[in-house]
Amino acid sequence: MTTETLRWFTSSYSDNGGQCVEVATNLAAPHGIVPVRDSKNVTGPALSLRADAFSAFVAGVRAGDLDAA
């Protein structure tokens, strides 16, 4: 990853008993990545997603494209 400090946050919509992820969007513009981690295991691994892929995922969630059938 980088040596920059990650600024992790959880969505304000995440109020589901701890089944959340955290993201660090401060690397999206300068490095083109969005790290994602499990909010219950903050010392565990983080996935580094391409910023455009993360944006497409968020857009799909907002549009309801990923709702369970």
N, C-alpha and C positions, 0 to 999 in steps of 0.2 A: 504494500500500500504506500503510504507517504509518511513523512515525519510530522505532518501537521496534526494538531489536536482535533479529534473528531468531536463534533457537538451533537450528541445524541438527543433525540426526542421521540416521544410516543404521541400518536395522534390524540387530539382531544375527544375523538369518537371512541377511543379504546377504553371502554369501561365494562369489560366482559370477564372479570374474575382472573385476570393475569394471563390470558391467552393472547398476548400481544407481541408485536415486533417493534423494534426501535430503528430509526433511520438517521443517518448523518448526512444531510443534504448539503453541508458546506463544502463538499468536495465536487459537487456536480459541475459547477461552472469552471473551476480551474483545472480539474483533472478528468472530467467526464465520467465519474463513477458515483454511485450511491451505495455506501455500505449499509447492510441490513443485518440485525442480530436479534436473537431471542431475548425478550425483556426479562425473562426469568433466569437467564444465564449470561449476565453481562460480561463475565470474564471468558466466556466461550468464544467459539469462532464467529466470524462475521463473513457474510457473502458480499462480494463487491460486484454490484450489478452495473452495467452500462447505464448512464443517465437516460438515454433515449428509451431503453427497454423498461426502466422503472417508470418513466413518464407514461409509456403505453399501457403498462399494468395498471397504474392509478386511473388513467382515463377509462379503461375497461371496467374497473370496479365502480367508478362513478356512473357509468352508463348502464350498469346492471348486467353487463355481458358475462360476468362470472358468478351470477347467482346460481345456487344449487337448484337442480330441477326437481 
